[in-house]
Amino acid sequence: MGSPGLQFVGSGLKPSRSNLFCSLFPLSLSPDLPGACIKAACSMGTGTSRLYSALAKTLNSSAASQHPEYLVSPDPEHLEPIDPKELLEECRAVLHTRPPRFQRDFVDLRTDCPSTHPPIRVMQWNILAQALGEGKDNFVQCPVEALKWEERKCLILEEILAYQPDILCLQEVDHYFDTFQPLLSRLGYQGTFFPKPWSPCLDVEHNNGPDGCALFFLQNRFKLVNSANIRLTAMTLKTNQVAIAQTLECKESGRQFCIAVTHLKARTGWERFRSAQGCDLLQNLQNITQGAKIPLIVCGDFNAEPTEEVYKHFASSSLNLNSAYKLLSADGQSEPPYTTWKIRTSGECRHTLDYIWYSKHALNVRSALDLLTEEQIGPNRLPSFNYPSDHLSLVCDFSFTEEPDGLL
């Protein structure tokens, strides 16, 4: 079931191969490109020249942190549309020496809840910040070559293009301005980025600026009603963790809903801190949704197992939230056994940390993307040549309940 908003059809403005090549490999990011490739990338038409100009403003390694003016995105009208099918082919051409993508199937979760409108596909993913993957996370079983950005970014894009989400919620994004915003805007998405105030990426030599949360939605399906960047607090203190919450109006149905993305504090020993951050986020969302009158979807890497207090806060909140991936279990009450699986110098870690929460009285989960099996992940775990992050992507199709019960 693909999204109706992002179709693999020609747009009438189909770019040349060199045009797409420049999208994936701006010259100042790729000083070691072969001469023939550079020659191809330089033979740019007018549209590509405008793209390159927009990209070049944000390519310095720490541009986003040193120059706040770069937080203003390039005008999307100056960027020619990309045919997603052609971009997917470009990604696969770059990845031709790597193993093919894992096959993951959608599990149909529909009960007797027909919908007159196309579903809303939401993708949640901690994509692994490049600076952390190469510089801090110590994935001892992952070959250095597997983390090379020029190929890893194509694996990330391939995953996004394969599932065609209407809404994309990302964490650990440290290549927003030079990769995700320029490319996804040309695919029809509107994006928002909120970096961490003290991103650990900035401690890594040759970093690409701070990491943070990013939220993208297809402009042909939704209209932005309002947007809030939230710096989370804990015990009244401002913290290094952030969230984005946006109220969108669905153009087909006229229904409004709120979509939020967050990334809570990591590491063992910070459970009370995460709990306080979760409470702060819930309070903000309570206000934004007018006391749960507006349906809500919350995506995030909570860095918390289901046994933690912050999970219980979300499960018992007056916002009436349920965790979508519980519906994949036999009893509908159990989270998946893992959403991240890695091996560091400290040992092997397998945890359930990532969630898609939704208003259970206002929204139905029509399907969910199944997780990778242990056999697919392999003995060296994640990330790998097959898979670009240490976290699995979560994807769900939602529809509004036909009887909103007083909800907008």
C-alpha positions in Angstrom: 0.0 0.0 0.0 1.8 3.1 -1.2 1.2 6.7 -0.3 -1.1 8.5 -2.8 0.9 11.7 -2.3 4.3 10.5 -3.6 3.8 8.6 -6.8 6.5 7.0 -8.9 5.5 8.8 -12.1 7.2 11.3 -14.4 6.6 14.9 -13.3 7.2 16.6 -16.7 10.3 18.1 -15.2 12.4 15.0 -15.2 16.0 16.0 -14.4 19.1 14.6 -16.2 21.3 12.0 -14.7 23.9 14.7 -13.9 21.2 16.8 -12.3 20.4 14.0 -9.9 24.0 13.2 -9.4 24.6 16.8 -8.2 21.6 16.3 -5.8 23.3 13.3 -4.2 27.0 14.4 -4.6 27.5 18.2 -4.3 31.1 18.8 -5.4 32.4 20.4 -2.2 31.2 17.4 -0.2 33.0 15.0 -2.5 36.6 16.1 -3.2 37.6 12.5 -3.9 35.1 11.9 -6.7 36.6 10.5 -10.0 37.3 13.0 -12.7 34.6 11.7 -15.1 32.0 12.1 -12.3 33.1 15.6 -11.6 33.0 16.5 -15.3 29.4 15.1 -15.4 28.4 17.0 -12.3 29.8 20.2 -13.7 27.7 20.1 -16.9 24.7 21.6 -15.1 21.7 23.2 -16.6 20.0 26.3 -15.1 17.8 24.3 -12.7 20.8 22.4 -11.3 22.9 25.5 -11.0 20.1 27.0 -8.7 20.2 23.7 -6.7 23.9 23.8 -6.4 23.8 27.4 -5.3 21.3 26.6 -2.6 23.4 23.7 -1.4 26.7 25.5 -1.4 25.5 27.9 1.2 25.2 25.1 3.8 28.2 22.9 3.1 30.8 24.1 5.5 31.3 21.4 8.1 29.8 23.4 11.0 27.8 26.0 9.0 24.6 25.4 10.9 26.2 26.0 14.3 28.4 29.0 13.3 25.9 30.8 11.0 22.4 30.9 12.4 21.2 32.4 9.1 21.6 29.0 7.5 18.7 27.8 9.5 16.5 29.4 6.9 15.8 26.8 4.2 16.4 27.5 0.5 13.3 28.6 -1.4 11.8 25.3 -2.7 10.4 27.1 -5.8 13.9 27.4 -7.0 14.5 23.7 -6.9 13.2 21.6 -9.7 11.0 18.5 -8.7 12.7 15.1 -8.7 10.9 12.0 -9.9 11.2 9.7 -6.8 11.6 6.6 -9.0 14.6 8.1 -10.7 16.2 9.2 -7.4 15.6 5.7 -6.1 17.4 4.3 -9.2 20.3 6.7 -8.5 20.6 5.5 -4.9 20.6 1.9 -6.0 23.3 2.6 -8.6 25.5 4.1 -5.9 24.9 1.1 -3.7 25.4 -1.5 -6.4 28.4 -3.1 -4.6 26.4 -3.5 -1.4 23.9 -6.3 -0.5 20.3 -5.6 -1.5 17.8 -4.0 0.9 16.1 -6.3 3.4 12.5 -7.3 2.5 10.0 -6.1 5.1 6.3 -6.6 4.8 3.3 -4.6 6.0 1.0 -6.4 8.4 -2.7 -5.6 7.7 -4.3 -4.5 11.0 -7.6 -3.4 9.7 -10.6 -4.5 11.6 -14.1 -3.4 10.5 -13.2 0.2 10.1 -13.7 1.3 6.5 -12.3 4.7 5.5 -13.4 6.9 2.6 -10.0 8.7 2.4 -6.5 7.4 1.7 -4.5 6.4 4.8 -1.8 8.6 6.2 1.5 6.9 6.2 3.9 7.9 9.1 7.5 6.9 9.3 9.5 7.1 12.5 13.3 6.7 12.4 16.5 7.5 14.3 18.8 7.6 11.3 22.1 7.7 13.3 23.9 11.0 13.2 26.9 10.7 10.9 29.3 12.4 13.3 28.3 10.0 16.1 28.4 6.9 13.9 31.9 7.6 12.8 33.2 9.4 15.8 31.5 8.3 19.1 29.3 5.3 19.0 32.0 2.6 18.6 30.1 0.0 16.6 33.0 -2.5 16.9 31.4 -5.0 14.5 30.5 -2.5 11.8 33.2 -2.0 9.1 34.3 1.6 8.7 33.5 1.4 5.0 29.8 0.7 5.9 29.6 4.1 7.6 30.9 6.2 4.7 28.4 9.0 4.3 28.3 9.2 0.5 26.9 5.6 0.5 25.1 5.5 3.8 23.0 8.5 2.9 21.8 6.6 -0.2 20.8 3.7 2.0 18.8 6.1 4.2 17.1 7.7 1.1 16.4 4.3 -0.3 14.6 3.3 2.8 12.5 6.5 2.7 11.8 6.2 -1.0 10.8 2.5 -0.7 8.0 3.2 1.8 6.9 6.6 0.5 5.7 8.1 3.8 3.3 11.1 3.9 4.9 12.2 7.1 8.5 11.6 8.1 9.8 11.9 11.7 13.6 11.7 12.1 16.0 11.9 15.0 19.8 12.3 14.9 19.7 14.4 11.7 23.0 16.2 11.2 22.8 16.5 7.4 19.5 18.4 7.2 20.7 21.4 5.1 23.0 19.7 2.7 21.1 16.5 2.1 17.6 15.9 3.5 16.0 19.4 3.1 17.2 20.0 -0.5 16.3 16.5 -1.7 13.0 16.0 0.2 11.7 19.4 -0.7 12.2 18.5 -4.4 10.1 15.4 -3.7 7.2 17.6 -2.4 7.9 17.6 1.3 7.9 20.6 3.6 10.5 20.2 6.4 11.3 21.6 9.8 14.5 21.1 11.7 15.2 21.7 15.4 18.8 21.1 16.5 19.9 20.1 20.0 21.3 23.2 21.8 24.5 21.3 22.8 24.7 18.5 20.2 27.3 15.8 21.0 28.1 15.9 17.2 29.9 19.2 17.8 32.5 17.4 19.9 33.5 15.3 16.8 36.3 16.6 14.5 35.0 17.4 11.0 31.4 17.4 12.1 28.6 18.7 10.0 26.9 20.8 12.6 24.5 19.8 15.4 22.1 16.9 15.2 18.4 17.3 16.0 14.9 16.3 15.1 13.3 16.8 11.7 9.7 16.6 10.6 8.6 16.4 6.9 5.1 16.2 5.4 3.8 16.1 1.8 2.5 19.5 0.8 0.0 18.1 -1.6 -1.7 16.1 1.2 -1.5 18.5 4.2 -1.7 22.2 5.1 0.3 23.4 8.0 -2.0 25.0 10.6 0.6 25.8 13.3 4.1 24.6 14.4 5.9 24.6 17.7 9.6 23.9 18.4 9.8 22.7 22.0 12.9 22.6 24.1 12.1 20.0 26.8 12.5 20.7 30.5 13.2 18.4 33.4 12.5 19.6 37.0 12.0 23.1 35.5 15.5 23.1 33.9 15.9 23.4 30.2 17.5 20.3 28.7 19.4 19.3 25.6 16.5 17.4 24.2 13.9 18.8 21.8 10.6 18.1 20.1 8.7 19.5 17.1 4.9 19.5 17.1 2.8 20.6 14.1 -0.9 20.7 13.6 -1.8 19.7 10.0 -5.0 19.8 8.1 -5.7 16.8 5.8 -6.6 18.3 2.4 -8.8 15.3 1.4 -11.0 15.2 4.5 -10.5 18.6 6.1 -9.7 16.8 9.4 -6.9 18.2 11.6 -4.4 16.3 13.7 -1.2 17.0 15.5 2.1 15.2 14.6 5.0 15.4 17.0 8.6 14.1 16.9 11.1 13.9 19.8 14.3 12.2 21.1 14.7 11.9 24.8 17.8 11.7 26.9 19.9 8.5 26.4 21.8 6.2 28.8 21.1 4.1 31.9 20.8 6.1 35.1 18.8 8.9 33.5 15.3 7.3 33.9 13.9 10.0 36.1 15.2 12.7 33.8 13.5 11.0 30.8 10.3 10.7 32.9 10.4 14.5 33.6 11.0 15.2 29.9 8.1 13.0 28.9 5.8 14.8 31.4 6.9 18.2 29.9 6.2 17.0 26.4 2.8 15.6 27.4 1.9 18.9 29.0 2.9 20.8 25.8 0.9 18.4 23.7 -2.1 18.7 26.0 -2.1 22.5 25.3 -1.5 22.1 21.6 -4.3 19.5 21.1 -6.7 21.6 23.2 -7.0 18.9 25.8 -7.0 16.0 23.3 -9.7 17.6 21.1 -7.2 17.4 18.1 -6.1 13.8 17.3 -2.4 13.2 18.0 0.5 11.1 16.7 3.8 11.1 18.6 6.9 9.6 17.1 10.2 9.3 18.8 13.3 7.6 20.1 12.4 7.6 23.8 15.5 5.8 24.9 13.3 4.0 27.3 12.1 0.4 27.5 8.3 -0.2 28.1 9.2 -0.9 31.8 10.3 2.7 32.3 8.2 5.4 34.0 8.1 7.7 30.9 6.5 4.9 28.8 3.9 4.4 31.5 3.2 8.2 31.5 2.4 8.1 27.8 0.3 4.9 28.1 -1.8 6.3 30.9 -2.0 9.9 29.7 -5.3 11.8 29.5 -4.5 12.2 25.8 -5.7 8.6 25.4 -2.7 7.3 23.5 -1.8 3.8 22.4 1.5 2.5 21.0 0.9 1.4 17.4 3.5 -1.4 17.3 1.8 -3.2 20.2 -0.8 -4.2 17.6 1.7 -6.5 15.9 1.9 -8.8 19.0 -0.4 -11.8 19.4 -2.4 -10.2 22.2 -2.1 -6.6 21.0 -0.6 -5.6 24.4 3.2 -6.3 23.9 5.8 -4.1 22.4 8.3 -5.6 19.8 11.3 -7.4 21.4 13.6 -4.8 19.9 13.8 -1.6 17.8 17.6 -1.2 18.1 20.3 -3.9 18.1 24.0 -3.0 18.2 27.4 -4.1 19.5 29.6 -1.5 21.1 32.9 -1.9 23.1 30.7 -2.1 26.2 28.9 -5.2 24.7 25.8 -6.1 22.8 22.6 -4.1 23.3 19.1 -5.1 22.2 16.4 -2.7 23.3 12.9 -1.5 22.4 13.2 2.3 22.5 11.3 3.7 19.5 7.5 4.2 19.4 4.6 5.6 17.4 1.9 6.7 19.8 -1.6 7.7 18.5 -5.0 8.9 19.7 -6.7 5.5 20.0 -10.3 6.9 19.9 -9.7 9.2 16.9 -7.4 7.1 14.7 -7.1 3.6 13.5 -3.9 1.8 12.6 -4.6 0.1 9.2 -1.2 -1.5 8.8 2.3 -1.5 10.3 5.7 -2.4 8.8 7.1 -5.6 10.3 10.5 -5.5 11.9 13.7 -7.2 10.7 14.3 -10.7 12.0 17.4 -11.7 13.9 18.5 -13.7 10.9 18.2 -10.6 8.6 20.0 -8.4 11.0 22.9 -10.9 11.2 25.5 -11.7 13.9 27.3 -8.3 13.5 24.0 -6.5 14.3 23.4 -2.8 13.2 24.5 -0.7 11.4 25.8 -2.7 8.5 26.4 -2.7 4.8 22.7 -3.6 4.5 21.2 -1.2 6.9 22.3 2.4 7.6 21.3 2.9 11.3 21.4 1.2 14.6 17.6 1.8 14.9 14.9 0.2 12.8 12.5 2.4 11.0 8.8 2.1 12.1 6.1 2.8 9.5 2.3 2.9 10.1 -0.8 3.7 8.0 -3.4 5.6 9.9 -7.0 6.6 9.1 -9.4 8.7 11.0 -12.3 7.1 12.8 -15.6 7.8 10.9 -17.3 8.7 14.1 -15.0 11.3 15.7 -16.8 11.4 19.0 -16.6 15.1 19.4 -13.0 15.3 18.2 -11.9 17.7 15.4 
